[in-house]
Amino acid sequence: MRVTLAVEAESGDHTGAMDELHDWLRQDPELRGRVRREPPASAPAGAMGAWSELVTLLLAPGGPTAAVGAAVVVWLQNRRGNLTVTINQPDGTQVVVSSEKVRGLTAEGTSELAQRVARALEHRPASEGEGETRRSEGAG
């Protein structure tokens, strides 16, 4: 499965944020070798403007979705300013995580949110309809 990640930065420095996320993901042993940078073919549905670049992850079925969820949540917790990561799946499903909602989470809350993101990435929306957007913005 090929998923793409895009970052929206309140500061407008989308490229700098993408650079940081790309480097962060490449440092994860479970994700190393699966992370690529590429220009977007077009902005994903629901995007505000076009992104200059995307981070692409190639995940085998049942692959390291837990590592993706944890990496994204922890990366957002460690950033200044308001950032939003949108994870786009091949079927059009989007998982959206916002730094504004994750900064104050406890270790337990961080783990719970990472698991929710991973479950959303594993879920196939065939029974719920195509193009669904899931928002995973906090533990509550």
C-alpha positions in Angstrom: 0.0 0.0 0.0 1.3 3.4 -0.9 0.4 6.2 1.4 1.3 9.9 1.1 1.9 12.4 3.9 1.5 16.1 3.5 2.2 18.8 6.1 0.4 22.1 6.4 2.2 24.6 8.6 0.5 27.6 10.0 3.7 29.6 9.5 3.5 28.8 5.8 6.9 26.9 5.8 5.4 23.7 4.3 8.7 22.8 2.6 10.7 23.1 5.8 8.1 21.1 7.7 8.2 18.4 5.0 12.0 18.3 5.2 11.8 17.7 8.9 9.1 15.0 8.7 10.9 13.2 5.9 14.2 13.2 8.0 12.2 12.0 11.1 10.6 9.1 9.3 13.8 8.0 7.7 15.4 7.7 11.1 12.8 5.1 12.2 14.3 1.6 11.7 10.9 0.2 10.7 10.3 2.9 8.1 13.8 3.3 6.7 13.9 2.3 3.1 10.1 2.9 2.7 10.2 6.7 2.7 10.4 8.7 -0.5 10.0 12.4 -1.5 8.1 13.2 -4.6 6.1 16.1 -6.1 2.4 15.6 -5.9 0.5 14.7 -9.0 -2.3 17.0 -7.7 -3.4 18.3 -4.4 -5.4 15.7 -2.4 -9.2 16.2 -2.1 -10.0 18.7 0.6 -6.5 20.2 0.6 -6.1 24.0 1.0 -3.9 24.9 -1.9 -1.3 22.7 -3.5 1.6 21.1 -1.7 5.0 21.5 -3.2 6.1 18.0 -2.1 4.8 14.8 -0.5 6.4 12.1 1.6 5.5 8.7 0.3 5.6 5.5 2.3 5.3 2.1 0.8 3.7 -0.3 3.3 3.0 -4.0 2.7 -0.4 -5.2 3.8 -0.2 -5.5 7.6 3.0 -3.5 7.5 4.4 -1.0 10.0 1.3 1.1 10.4 2.0 1.3 14.1 5.4 2.8 13.4 3.8 5.4 11.1 1.2 6.4 13.7 3.8 6.7 16.4 6.3 8.6 14.3 3.7 11.1 13.1 2.3 11.7 16.6 5.7 12.1 18.3 7.0 14.3 15.5 4.0 16.6 15.9 4.5 16.8 19.7 8.0 18.0 19.2 7.3 20.8 16.8 6.7 24.5 17.5 3.7 26.2 15.9 0.6 24.6 14.6 1.1 21.8 12.0 -1.3 19.3 10.5 -0.2 16.1 8.9 -2.6 14.5 6.4 -2.1 10.9 5.5 -3.7 10.0 2.2 -4.5 6.4 1.4 -4.8 5.0 -2.2 -8.6 4.7 -1.8 -8.9 8.4 -1.0 -9.3 7.9 2.8 -7.5 10.6 4.8 -6.2 10.5 8.3 -5.6 14.0 9.7 -3.5 14.7 12.9 -3.0 18.2 14.3 -0.1 19.3 16.5 -2.4 21.6 18.4 -4.3 18.6 19.8 -1.3 16.4 20.6 1.2 18.6 22.4 -0.3 18.2 25.9 -1.0 14.5 25.7 0.4 12.2 28.4 2.5 9.2 27.4 -0.6 7.1 27.6 -2.6 9.5 25.5 0.2 9.6 22.9 0.3 5.8 22.7 -3.5 5.7 22.3 -3.5 8.3 19.5 -0.7 6.5 17.7 -2.7 3.3 17.9 -5.8 5.1 16.6 -3.9 6.5 13.6 -2.4 3.0 12.9 -5.9 1.4 13.1 -7.3 4.1 10.7 -4.5 3.3 8.3 -5.2 -0.5 8.5 -9.0 0.0 8.1 -10.4 -0.6 4.6 -13.4 1.7 4.1 -15.3 -0.6 1.6 -18.2 -0.9 4.0 -18.2 2.8 4.8 -17.9 4.3 1.3 -15.0 5.7 -0.7 -13.2 8.9 0.0 -14.0 9.0 3.7 -11.9 11.4 5.9 -11.0 10.3 9.4 -9.8 13.0 11.8 -7.5 11.8 14.6 -6.7 14.9 16.5 -6.4 14.0 20.1 -7.2 11.5 22.7 -10.6 12.9 23.6 
